[in-house]
């Protein structure tokens, strides 16, 4: 395991899962594996509101090359989301629970804290102008068609295709840098 990642202690993850009402072992039963949390991150994009989207250095470099290659062919790829800490993932789920969503609904869209690929700093959510972010409509864009043809050569793969074993909704916007 690279030195730029650390595995969150099982006790820490267990406490967070329990607080959300997720039984220990449930993410594994759904096909998820614990994800290391990146500690070495670089800024890959600064949003208009000043928030920084960060990625692991190798993923950030690959992302920049991928976006530049797409741009050279007239396709705009936008980084919508990158690194997310275990605590941030916990906050996302807690907020959705407080808003009345069921745990089952939430876990079809968001991985449990400690299990999100975003923890690694190697997962990117990608958008393109004219398409609402993080929606299945992304599949119908030139950006998605371009990614489908070219992302693999840059070391990226789509994690949640239709019918994925984790039972997560189809996410044509979510790609993981695997090198």
MARBA-3410 file (N, C-alpha, C, O; in Angstrom, 1 decimal):
179
0.8,-1.2,0.0,0.0,0.0,0.0,0.9,1.2,0.0,1.8,1.3,0.8 ~ 0.6,2.2,-0.9,1.4,3.4,-0.9,1.4,4.2,0.4,0.4,4.1,1.2 ~ 2.5,4.8,0.7,2.6,5.5,2.0,1.7,6.7,2.1,1.5,7.3,3.1 ~ 1.1,7.2,0.9,0.3,8.3,0.9,-1.2,8.0,1.3,-2.1,8.8,1.2 ~ -1.4,6.7,1.7,-2.7,6.3,2.2,-2.6,5.6,3.5,-1.6,5.0,3.8
-3.7,5.8,4.3,-3.7,5.1,5.6,-5.1,4.4,5.7,-6.1,4.9,5.2 ~ -5.1,3.2,6.3,-6.4,2.6,6.5,-7.0,3.1,7.8,-6.4,3.0,8.8 ~ -8.2,3.6,7.7,-8.8,4.1,8.9,-9.0,2.9,9.9,-9.4,1.8,9.4 ~ -8.7,3.1,11.1,-8.9,2.0,12.1,-10.3,1.5,12.1,-11.3,2.2,12.0 ~ -10.4,0.2,12.2,-11.7,-0.5,12.1,-12.7,0.0,13.2,-13.9,0.1,13.0
-12.1,0.4,14.4,-12.9,0.9,15.5,-13.6,2.2,15.1,-14.7,2.4,15.4 ~ -12.8,3.1,14.4,-13.3,4.4,14.0,-14.5,4.2,13.0,-15.5,4.8,13.1 ~ -14.3,3.3,12.0,-15.3,3.0,11.0,-16.5,2.4,11.7,-17.6,2.7,11.4 ~ -16.3,1.5,12.6,-17.4,0.8,13.3,-18.2,1.8,14.1,-19.5,1.7,14.1 ~ -17.6,2.8,14.7,-18.4,3.8,15.5,-19.2,4.6,14.5,-20.4,4.9,14.8
-18.6,5.0,13.4,-19.4,5.8,12.4,-20.5,5.0,11.8,-21.6,5.5,11.6 ~ -20.3,3.7,11.5,-21.4,2.9,10.9,-22.5,2.7,11.9,-23.7,2.8,11.6 ~ -22.1,2.4,13.2,-23.1,2.2,14.2,-24.0,3.5,14.4,-25.2,3.4,14.5 ~ -23.3,4.7,14.3,-24.1,5.9,14.5,-25.1,6.1,13.3,-26.0,6.9,13.5 ~ -24.8,5.5,12.2,-25.7,5.7,11.0,-26.7,4.5,11.0,-27.7,4.6,10.2
-26.6,3.6,11.9,-27.5,2.4,11.8,-27.1,1.4,10.8,-27.9,0.5,10.4 ~ -25.8,1.4,10.4,-25.4,0.4,9.4,-24.7,-0.7,10.2,-23.7,-0.5,10.9 ~ -25.2,-1.9,10.1,-24.5,-3.0,10.9,-23.1,-3.3,10.4,-22.8,-3.2,9.2 ~ -22.2,-3.5,11.3,-20.8,-3.8,11.0,-20.9,-5.1,10.1,-21.6,-6.0,10.4 ~ -20.1,-5.0,9.0,-20.1,-6.1,8.0,-21.1,-6.0,6.9,-21.0,-6.6,5.9
-22.0,-5.0,7.0,-23.0,-4.8,5.9,-22.3,-4.4,4.6,-22.7,-4.9,3.6 ~ -21.4,-3.4,4.7,-20.8,-3.0,3.4,-20.1,-4.1,2.7,-20.2,-4.2,1.5 ~ -19.4,-5.0,3.4,-18.7,-6.1,2.8,-19.8,-7.1,2.2,-19.5,-7.6,1.1 ~ -20.9,-7.3,2.9,-21.9,-8.2,2.3,-22.5,-7.6,1.0,-23.0,-8.3,0.2 ~ -22.4,-6.3,0.9,-22.9,-5.6,-0.3,-21.8,-5.6,-1.4,-22.0,-5.2,-2.5
-20.6,-6.1,-1.1,-19.6,-6.2,-2.1,-18.5,-5.1,-2.0,-17.7,-5.0,-2.9 ~ -18.6,-4.3,-1.0,-17.7,-3.2,-0.9,-16.5,-3.7,-0.1,-16.6,-4.6,0.7 ~ -15.3,-3.1,-0.3,-14.1,-3.3,0.5,-13.7,-2.1,1.2,-13.9,-1.0,0.6 ~ -13.1,-2.2,2.3,-12.6,-1.0,3.0,-11.6,-0.2,2.1,-10.8,-0.8,1.4 ~ -11.7,1.1,2.1,-10.8,1.9,1.3,-9.9,2.7,2.1,-10.3,3.3,3.1
-8.6,2.7,1.7,-7.6,3.6,2.5,-7.9,5.0,2.2,-8.4,5.4,1.2 ~ -7.6,5.8,3.2,-7.8,7.3,3.1,-6.5,8.0,2.7,-5.5,7.8,3.4 ~ -6.6,8.7,1.6,-5.4,9.4,1.1,-4.9,10.5,2.1,-5.8,11.2,2.7 ~ -3.6,10.6,2.2,-3.1,11.7,3.1,-2.2,12.7,2.3,-2.0,13.8,2.7 ~ -1.8,12.2,1.1,-1.0,13.1,0.2,-1.9,13.5,-1.0,-2.2,12.7,-1.9
-2.4,14.7,-1.0,-3.3,15.2,-2.0,-2.9,16.5,-2.6,-2.1,17.3,-1.9 ~ -3.3,16.8,-3.8,-3.0,18.0,-4.5,-4.3,18.6,-5.0,-5.3,17.9,-5.2 ~ -4.3,19.9,-5.2,-5.5,20.5,-5.8,-5.6,20.2,-7.3,-4.7,20.5,-8.0 ~ -6.7,19.7,-7.7,-7.0,19.4,-9.1,-7.9,20.4,-9.7,-7.8,20.6,-11.0 ~ -8.7,21.1,-8.9,-9.6,22.1,-9.5,-10.1,23.0,-8.3,-10.3,22.5,-7.2
-10.2,24.2,-8.6,-10.8,25.2,-7.6,-12.1,25.6,-8.2,-12.2,26.1,-9.3 ~ -13.2,25.4,-7.4,-14.5,25.8,-7.9,-14.8,27.3,-7.7,-14.0,27.9,-7.0 ~ -15.8,27.7,-8.4,-16.1,29.2,-8.3,-16.3,29.7,-6.9,-16.0,30.9,-6.6 ~ -16.8,28.8,-6.0,-17.0,29.3,-4.6,-15.7,29.1,-3.8,-15.7,29.4,-2.6 ~ -14.6,28.8,-4.4,-13.3,28.7,-3.7,-13.0,27.3,-3.2,-11.8,27.1,-2.7
-13.9,26.4,-3.2,-13.6,25.1,-2.7,-12.6,24.4,-3.6,-12.7,24.5,-4.8 ~ -11.7,23.6,-3.0,-10.7,22.9,-3.7,-11.1,21.4,-3.9,-11.5,20.8,-2.9 ~ -11.1,20.9,-5.1,-11.2,19.5,-5.3,-9.8,18.9,-5.4,-9.0,19.3,-6.2 ~ -9.6,18.0,-4.5,-8.2,17.4,-4.4,-8.2,15.9,-4.8,-9.2,15.2,-4.7 ~ -7.1,15.5,-5.3,-6.8,14.2,-5.7,-5.4,13.7,-5.3,-4.6,14.6,-5.0
-5.2,12.4,-5.2,-3.9,11.9,-5.0,-3.0,12.4,-6.2,-3.5,12.5,-7.3 ~ -1.7,12.7,-6.0,-0.9,13.2,-7.1,-1.0,12.5,-8.4,-1.1,13.1,-9.5 ~ -0.8,11.2,-8.4,-0.9,10.4,-9.7,-2.2,10.5,-10.3,-2.3,10.6,-11.6 ~ -3.3,10.5,-9.6,-4.6,10.6,-10.1,-4.8,12.0,-10.7,-5.5,12.2,-11.7 ~ -4.3,13.0,-10.0,-4.5,14.4,-10.5,-3.7,14.6,-11.8,-4.2,15.2,-12.7
-2.5,14.0,-11.9,-1.8,14.1,-13.1,-2.5,13.4,-14.3,-2.6,13.9,-15.4 ~ -3.0,12.2,-14.0,-3.7,11.5,-15.0,-5.0,12.2,-15.4,-5.4,12.2,-16.6 ~ -5.7,12.8,-14.4,-6.9,13.6,-14.7,-6.6,14.7,-15.6,-7.3,15.0,-16.6 ~ -5.5,15.5,-15.3,-5.2,16.6,-16.2,-4.9,16.2,-17.6,-5.3,16.9,-18.5 ~ -4.2,15.1,-17.7,-3.9,14.6,-19.1,-5.2,14.1,-19.8,-5.3,14.4,-21.0
-6.0,13.5,-19.1,-7.3,13.0,-19.6,-8.1,14.2,-20.1,-8.7,14.2,-21.2 ~ -8.3,15.2,-19.3,-9.1,16.4,-19.6,-8.5,17.2,-20.8,-9.2,17.7,-21.6 ~ -7.1,17.3,-20.8,-6.5,17.9,-21.9,-6.6,17.2,-23.2,-6.9,17.8,-24.3 ~ -6.6,15.9,-23.2,-6.8,15.0,-24.4,-8.2,15.2,-24.9,-8.4,15.3,-26.1 ~ -9.1,15.2,-24.0,-10.5,15.4,-24.4,-10.7,16.8,-25.0,-11.3,17.0,-26.1
-10.1,17.8,-24.4,-10.2,19.2,-24.9,-9.6,19.3,-26.3,-10.2,20.0,-27.1 ~ -8.6,18.6,-26.5,-7.9,18.6,-27.9,-8.8,18.1,-28.9,-8.7,18.4,-30.1 ~ -9.8,17.3,-28.5,-10.8,16.7,-29.5,-12.2,17.5,-29.4,-13.2,17.0,-29.9 ~ -12.2,18.6,-28.7,-13.4,19.4,-28.6,-14.4,19.0,-27.5,-15.5,19.4,-27.6 ~ -13.9,18.1,-26.6,-14.8,17.6,-25.5,-14.4,18.2,-24.2,-13.2,18.2,-23.8
-15.3,18.8,-23.4,-15.0,19.4,-22.1,-15.4,18.4,-21.0,-16.5,18.0,-20.9 ~ -14.4,18.1,-20.2,-14.6,17.3,-19.0,-14.4,18.2,-17.8,-13.4,18.9,-17.7 ~ -15.3,18.1,-16.9,-15.3,18.9,-15.7,-15.1,18.0,-14.5,-15.9,17.0,-14.3 ~ -14.2,18.3,-13.6,-14.1,17.6,-12.3,-15.1,18.1,-11.4,-15.1,19.3,-11.1 ~ -16.0,17.2,-11.0,-17.2,17.6,-10.1,-16.9,17.3,-8.7,-17.3,18.0,-7.8
-16.2,16.2,-8.5,-15.9,15.7,-7.1,-14.6,14.9,-7.1,-14.3,14.2,-8.1 ~ -13.9,14.9,-6.0,-12.6,14.2,-5.9,-12.6,13.5,-4.5,-13.5,12.8,-4.1 ~ -11.5,13.8,-3.8,-11.3,13.2,-2.5,-12.4,13.6,-1.5,-12.9,14.7,-1.5 ~ -12.8,12.7,-0.7,-13.8,12.9,0.3,-13.3,12.1,1.6,-13.0,10.9,1.5 ~ -13.1,12.8,2.7,-12.7,12.1,3.9,-13.8,11.2,4.4,-14.9,11.3,4.0
-13.4,10.3,5.3,-14.3,9.4,5.9,-15.3,10.2,6.7,-16.5,9.9,6.6 ~ -14.9,11.2,7.4,-15.9,12.1,8.1,-16.8,12.8,7.2,-18.0,12.9,7.5 ~ -16.3,13.3,6.1,-17.3,13.9,5.1,-18.3,12.9,4.6,-19.5,13.3,4.5 ~ -17.9,11.7,4.3,-18.8,10.7,3.8,-19.8,10.4,4.9,-21.0,10.3,4.6 ~ -19.4,10.4,6.2,-20.4,10.2,7.3,-21.4,11.3,7.3,-22.6,11.1,7.5
-20.9,12.6,7.1,-21.8,13.7,7.2,-22.8,13.7,6.0,-24.0,14.0,6.2 ~ -22.4,13.2,4.9,-23.3,13.1,3.7,-24.5,12.1,4.1,-25.6,12.5,3.9 ~ -24.1,11.0,4.6,-25.1,10.0,4.9,-26.0,10.5,6.1,-27.2,10.3,6.0 ~ -25.4,11.1,7.1,-26.2,11.6,8.2,-27.2,12.6,7.8,-28.3,12.7,8.3 ~ -26.8,13.5,6.9,-27.7,14.6,6.4,-28.8,14.0,5.7,-30.0,14.4,5.8
-28.6,13.0,4.9,-29.7,12.3,4.1,-30.6,11.6,5.0,-31.8,11.6,4.8 ~ -30.1,10.9,6.1,-30.9,10.3,7.1,-31.8,11.3,7.8,-33.0,11.1,8.0 ~ -31.2,12.4,8.2,-32.0,13.5,8.9,-33.1,14.1,8.0,-34.1,14.6,8.5 ~ -32.9,14.0,6.6,-33.8,14.5,5.7,-35.0,13.5,5.4,-35.9,13.8,4.6 ~ -34.9,12.3,6.0,-35.9,11.4,5.9,-35.7,10.2,4.9,-36.6,9.4,4.7
-34.5,10.2,4.2,-34.3,9.1,3.3,-34.0,7.9,4.1,-33.5,7.9,5.3 ~ -34.3,6.7,3.6,-34.1,5.5,4.3,-32.6,5.1,4.0,-32.0,5.5,3.0 ~ -32.1,4.3,4.9,-30.7,3.8,4.8,-30.5,3.0,3.5,-29.5,3.2,2.8 ~ -31.5,2.2,3.1,-31.4,1.5,1.9,-31.4,2.4,0.7,-30.6,2.1,-0.3 ~ -32.2,3.4,0.6,-32.1,4.4,-0.5,-30.7,5.0,-0.6,-30.1,5.2,-1.6
-30.2,5.4,0.6,-28.9,6.1,0.6,-27.8,5.2,0.2,-26.9,5.7,-0.6 ~ -27.8,4.0,0.6,-26.7,3.1,0.2,-26.7,2.6,-1.2,-25.8,1.9,-1.7 ~ -27.8,2.9,-1.9,-27.8,2.7,-3.4,-27.1,3.8,-4.1,-26.9,3.7,-5.3 ~ -26.9,4.9,-3.4,-26.3,6.1,-4.1,-24.9,6.4,-3.5,-24.0,6.9,-4.2 ~ -24.7,6.2,-2.2,-23.5,6.5,-1.5,-22.9,5.3,-0.7,-23.7,4.6,-0.1
-21.6,5.2,-0.8,-21.0,4.1,0.0,-20.9,4.5,1.4,-20.9,5.7,1.7 ~ -20.9,3.5,2.3,-20.7,3.8,3.7,-19.4,4.4,4.0,-18.4,4.2,3.3 ~ -19.3,5.2,5.1,-17.9,5.8,5.4,-16.9,4.6,5.6,-17.2,3.6,6.3 ~ -15.7,4.8,5.1,-14.7,3.8,5.2,-14.7,2.9,3.9,-13.8,2.1,3.8 ~ -15.7,3.1,3.1,-15.8,2.2,1.9,-15.9,3.0,0.6,-16.1,2.3,-0.5
-15.9,4.3,0.6,-16.0,5.0,-0.6,-14.7,5.1,-1.3,-13.6,5.4,-0.7 ~ -14.7,5.0,-2.6,-13.5,5.1,-3.4,-13.0,6.6,-3.4,-11.8,6.8,-3.6 ~ -13.8,7.5,-3.0,-13.4,8.9,-2.9,-12.4,9.1,-1.8,-11.6,10.0,-1.8 ~ -12.4,8.2,-0.8,-11.4,8.3,0.3,-10.0,8.2,-0.2,-9.1,8.7,0.4 ~ -9.8,7.4,-1.3,-8.5,7.1,-1.8,-7.8,8.3,-2.6,-6.6,8.3,-2.8
-8.7,9.3,-2.9,-8.2,10.4,-3.7,-8.0,10.0,-5.2,-7.4,10.8,-6.0 ~ -8.4,8.8,-5.6,-8.3,8.4,-6.9,-9.6,8.3,-7.7,-9.6,8.0,-8.9 ~ -10.7,8.6,-7.0,-12.0,8.6,-7.7,-12.4,10.0,-8.1,-12.2,11.0,-7.4 ~ -13.0,10.1,-9.3,-13.4,11.4,-9.8,-14.9,11.2,-10.3,-15.3,10.2,-10.9 ~ -15.7,12.3,-10.0,-17.0,12.4,-10.6,-16.8,13.4,-11.7,-16.3,14.5,-11.4
-17.3,13.1,-12.9,-17.0,13.9,-14.0,-18.3,14.5,-14.6,-19.3,13.8,-14.6 ~ -18.3,15.7,-15.0,-19.4,16.4,-15.6,-19.0,17.0,-16.9,-17.8,16.9,-17.3 ~ -19.9,17.7,-17.5,-19.7,18.4,-18.8,-20.7,19.5,-18.9,-21.8,19.4,-18.4 ~ -20.3,20.6,-19.5,-21.3,21.8,-19.6,-22.6,21.3,-20.3,-22.6,20.6,-21.2 ~ -23.7,21.9,-19.8,-25.0,21.6,-20.3,-25.7,20.3,-19.8,-26.8,20.0,-20.2
-25.0,19.6,-18.9,-25.6,18.4,-18.3,-25.6,18.5,-16.8,-24.5,18.8,-16.3 ~ -26.7,18.3,-16.2,-26.7,18.4,-14.7,-25.7,17.4,-14.1,-25.6,16.3,-14.6 ~ -24.9,17.8,-13.1,-23.9,16.9,-12.6,-24.6,15.7,-11.8,-25.6,15.8,-11.2 ~ -23.8,14.6,-11.8,-24.2,13.5,-11.1,-25.6,12.9,-11.4,-26.3,12.4,-10.6 ~ -25.9,12.9,-12.7,-27.2,12.4,-13.2,-26.9,11.4,-14.3,-25.9,11.6,-15.1
-27.8,10.4,-14.5,-27.6,9.4,-15.5,-27.6,10.0,-16.9,-27.1,9.4,-17.8 ~ -28.2,11.2,-17.0,-28.2,11.9,-18.3,-26.8,12.1,-18.9,-26.6,12.3,-20.1 ~ -25.8,12.1,-18.0,-24.4,12.2,-18.5,-24.1,11.1,-19.5,-23.2,11.4,-20.4 ~ -24.7,10.0,-19.4,-24.5,8.9,-20.4,-24.8,9.3,-21.8,-24.1,8.8,-22.8 ~ -25.6,10.3,-22.0,-26.0,10.7,-23.4,-25.1,11.8,-23.9,-25.4,12.4,-25.0
-24.0,12.2,-23.3,-23.2,13.3,-23.7,-22.0,12.8,-24.5,-21.6,11.7,-24.5 ~ -21.5,13.8,-25.3,-20.2,13.5,-26.0,-19.1,13.2,-25.0,-18.2,12.5,-25.4 ~ -19.1,13.8,-23.9,-18.1,13.6,-22.8,-18.1,12.1,-22.4,-17.0,11.5,-22.3 ~ -19.3,11.5,-22.2,-19.3,10.1,-21.8,-18.9,9.2,-22.9,-18.1,8.3,-22.7 ~ -19.3,9.5,-24.1,-18.9,8.7,-25.3,-17.3,8.8,-25.4,-16.7,7.8,-25.7
-16.8,10.0,-25.2,-15.3,10.1,-25.3,-14.6,9.3,-24.2,-13.7,8.6,-24.5 ~ -15.2,9.4,-23.0,-14.6,8.7,-21.8,-14.6,7.2,-22.1,-13.7,6.5,-21.8 ~ -15.8,6.7,-22.6,-15.9,5.3,-22.8,-14.9,4.8,-23.8,-14.4,3.6,-23.7 ~ -14.5,5.6,-24.8,-13.4,5.2,-25.7,-12.0,5.4,-25.2,-11.1,4.6,-25.6 ~ -11.8,6.4,-24.3,-10.4,6.8,-24.0,-10.0,6.7,-22.6,-8.8,6.7,-22.3
-10.9,6.6,-21.6,-10.5,6.7,-20.2,-9.6,5.5,-19.8,-8.7,5.7,-19.0 ~ -9.8,4.3,-20.4,-9.0,3.2,-20.0,-7.5,3.4,-20.3,-6.7,2.9,-19.6 ~ -7.2,4.0,-21.5,-5.9,4.2,-21.8,-5.2,5.2,-20.9,-3.9,5.2,-20.8 ~ -5.9,6.0,-20.2,-5.4,6.9,-19.2,-5.4,6.4,-17.8,-5.0,7.0,-16.8 ~ -5.8,5.1,-17.7,-5.8,4.5,-16.3,-7.1,4.6,-15.5,-7.1,4.3,-14.3
-8.2,5.1,-16.2,-9.5,5.2,-15.5,-10.4,4.1,-15.9,-10.5,3.7,-17.0 ~ -11.3,3.7,-14.9,-12.4,2.8,-15.3,-13.6,3.2,-14.5,-13.6,3.8,-13.4 ~ -14.8,3.0,-15.2,-16.0,3.3,-14.5,-16.3,2.2,-13.5,-16.3,1.0,-13.8 ~ -16.6,2.6,-12.3,-16.8,1.7,-11.2,-18.2,1.1,-11.1,-18.4,-0.1,-10.8 ~ -19.2,1.9,-11.4,-20.6,1.5,-11.1,-21.4,1.4,-12.4,-22.3,2.2,-12.7
-21.1,0.4,-13.3,-21.9,0.2,-14.5,-23.3,-0.3,-14.1,-23.6,-0.6,-12.9 ~ -24.2,-0.4,-15.0,-25.5,-1.0,-14.8,-25.3,-2.4,-14.2,-24.5,-3.2,-14.6 ~ -26.1,-2.8,-13.2,-26.1,-4.1,-12.6,-24.8,-4.5,-11.9,-24.5,-5.6,-11.8 ~ -24.2,-3.4,-11.3,-22.9,-3.7,-10.6,-23.2,-4.5,-9.3,-24.3,-4.5,-8.8 ~ -22.3,-5.3,-8.9,-22.5,-6.3,-7.7,-22.8,-5.6,-6.4,-23.4,-6.2,-5.5
-22.4,-4.3,-6.3,-22.7,-3.6,-5.0,-24.1,-3.1,-4.9,-24.6,-2.7,-3.8 ~ -24.9,-3.2,-6.0,-26.3,-2.7,-6.0,-26.4,-1.2,-6.0,-27.4,-0.6,-5.7 ~ -25.3,-0.5,-6.4,-25.3,1.0,-6.5,-25.9,1.3,-7.8,-25.8,0.6,-8.8 ~ -26.6,2.5,-7.8,-27.2,2.9,-9.0,-26.2,3.1,-10.1,-25.0,3.2,-9.8 ~ -26.6,3.1,-11.4,-25.7,3.3,-12.5,-25.1,4.7,-12.4,-25.9,5.7,-12.3
-23.8,4.8,-12.4,-23.1,6.1,-12.2,-22.1,6.3,-13.4,-20.9,6.0,-13.2 ~ -22.6,6.8,-14.5,-21.7,6.9,-15.7,-20.7,8.0,-15.4,-19.7,8.2,-16.2 ~ -20.9,8.9,-14.4,-20.0,10.0,-14.1,-18.9,9.6,-13.2,-17.9,10.4,-13.0 ~ -18.9,8.4,-12.5,-17.9,8.0,-11.5,-16.9,7.1,-12.1,-17.2,6.0,-12.6 ~ -15.6,7.6,-12.0,-14.5,6.9,-12.6,-13.4,6.8,-11.6,-13.2,7.7,-10.8
-12.6,5.7,-11.6,-11.6,5.5,-10.6,-10.2,5.3,-11.4,-10.1,4.6,-12.4 ~ -9.2,6.1,-10.9,-7.9,5.9,-11.5,-7.3,4.7,-10.9,-7.0,4.6,-9.7 ~ -7.0,3.7,-11.8,-6.3,2.5,-11.3,-4.9,2.4,-11.8,-4.2,1.5,-11.5 ~ -4.5,3.4,-12.6,-3.1,3.4,-13.1,-2.8,2.6,-14.3,-1.7,2.6,-14.8
END
